[in-house]
């Protein structure tokens, strides 16, 4: 297991302990966390990064300002998801805070 996957697994354990309705799942070919049946964050294996659904515009813009962060385009065809931000492992220190935001505080 690579470091990013290990960091993801550790983060998810921490998030699940704080967010009672959150659960591990799999969606779009990636390990993810859902809350109330809806995708909140996931692990983008090919980038070793995490993707977060950030509905709050300020939170989303701050995440996008991180070097290397970008909108999530799972199809790779230039149709990114507007509220979804991929945050690279260089910013792993931000993942927990962003995970809390994606799971509703």
Secondary structure, DSSP 4 states (H G I P E B T S, - for coil): --HHHHHHHHHHHHHHHH-TTEEEEEETTEEEEEETTEEEEEEETTTTEEEEE--SHHHHHHHHTSTT-EEE-TTSSS--EEEEEEE-GGGGGGHHHHHHHHTT-
